Amino acid sequence: MRAINLLLFALAPVALAKAPLVNRDAPDTIADNYIVVLKNGILADRIQEHYGFMRAASAKLPGGHRGVVRTYNIHAFNAYHIECDENMLEEIQNNELVDYVSQDAVPEAHAPLLEQAVQSQSLVPRDDADLEKPWGLGRLSHRKPGNTLYVHQRQRQTYAYILDTGIRTTHQEFGGRARWGARFVDEEIDDLDFDEAGHGTHVAGIVAGNTLGVDNHTIPIAVKVLAVQDATNNGAISRSVINMSFGSGPVAAADDAIRNAVKAGMTMVVSAGNDGHNACERSPAGVKEVITVGSIDRDDKRPVWSNWGECLDVFAPGVDIPSTYNESDASYRAMSGTSMASPHVAGLATYLMSRESNLTTPAQVSARIKELATKDMVGDPLWSPDLIAFNGNQEEL
């Protein structure tokens, strides 16, 4: 009875209008798991009081439900993840503080479509004449395909947050630059200090590898949550990018959190997905405030598996891309997918931030990438913008 009374106290007073439950039947949903999004304009003390009551009430939930798992504060976005039964869900929806409830879903790294081992190489300067240059870097600094020479410059320090499976930070490609940032995950199901899957390490290498990366001066930071506070605390949010090479079906709460991260000043680059479908139907690829990236091959053709549509912003190399891997500090692997295209653009974003001091907002970074992009070269873009990422190599402007 005490648990019931606590619950009623936590959820009172109730509003006449019931908060909607969204994404109930979306793909990849997790049973009994919800993101509860609070209304804007609620005083911080009242939000914390609500969280306290909810934790106390949910501690007595039957059936092994975990109750409140974690809370989120991203700019004006306040929410919490809760695992609960239908009765508690009903009470939550009737609370006047609640804007809406979103069924939680599992975001999955966009699985690479092709993998092959790449011969390990010793750490050498990027400009070594004997080093075989990855084709994606050459494509990024030339208007036409087929050139492997990478032309680049750099100035200010920037930061690339890799929101993924983690990074093997000791890999030789990172030269001691890579580190872990904030991470709030379930320790029972996640190895906090290691990339078990290899996906995040591969992505980080494309962004920031010494010999394979777009921007080998930026600091790659492994995170498993939106790193807005980390970047803000470092005074570097205007010189930071988050790369997200993963996705799921639509998740309204996740999309709202991402929008608020952009409002706070964080540039977000995401992969379009490998379903061969409209990217607007995926999360977070369909969020208009982010930079959504599709794949091209060596001939500038969009592979049939690369998602497409008006939600895309730009295309980048995403087929047979060599990069770092998690098996050892000297392991490499070639992969294909929009997961490989997105970090090309994330690295381009940090690279442009380092050179052009007027790029201080996500909108300015996005506009600059599209302004520089090579136009009308993509084979079969469908209804996507016909733009290929380009780094502004002066010789080709």
Secondary structure as GFF3:
##gff-version 3
##sequence-region A 1 397
A	DSSP	alpha_helix	2	11	.	.	.	ID=ss1
A	DSSP	beta_strand	21	22	.	.	.	ID=ss2
A	DSSP	beta_strand	29	38	.	.	.	ID=ss3
A	DSSP	alpha_helix	44	58	.	.	.	ID=ss4
A	DSSP	beta_strand	67	74	.	.	.	ID=ss5
A	DSSP	beta_strand	77	83	.	.	.	ID=ss6
A	DSSP	alpha_helix	86	93	.	.	.	ID=ss7
A	DSSP	beta_strand	98	105	.	.	.	ID=ss8
A	DSSP	beta_strand	108	109	.	.	.	ID=ss9
A	DSSP	beta_strand	115	118	.	.	.	ID=ss10
A	DSSP	alpha_helix	135	140	.	.	.	ID=ss11
A	DSSP	beta_strand	159	163	.	.	.	ID=ss12
A	DSSP	three_ten_helix	172	174	.	.	.	ID=ss13
A	DSSP	beta_strand	179	180	.	.	.	ID=ss14
A	DSSP	alpha_helix	199	208	.	.	.	ID=ss15
A	DSSP	beta_strand	219	223	.	.	.	ID=ss16
A	DSSP	alpha_helix	228	233	.	.	.	ID=ss17
A	DSSP	three_ten_helix	237	239	.	.	.	ID=ss18
A	DSSP	beta_strand	240	244	.	.	.	ID=ss19
A	DSSP	beta_strand	246	247	.	.	.	ID=ss20
A	DSSP	alpha_helix	252	263	.	.	.	ID=ss21
A	DSSP	beta_strand	267	271	.	.	.	ID=ss22
A	DSSP	three_ten_helix	279	281	.	.	.	ID=ss23
A	DSSP	beta_strand	291	296	.	.	.	ID=ss24
A	DSSP	beta_strand	314	317	.	.	.	ID=ss25
A	DSSP	beta_strand	321	324	.	.	.	ID=ss26
A	DSSP	beta_strand	332	335	.	.	.	ID=ss27
A	DSSP	alpha_helix	338	355	.	.	.	ID=ss28
A	DSSP	alpha_helix	362	372	.	.	.	ID=ss29
A	DSSP	beta_strand	374	375	.	.	.	ID=ss30
A	DSSP	beta_strand	387	388	.	.	.	ID=ss31
A	DSSP	three_ten_helix	394	396	.	.	.	ID=ss32
###
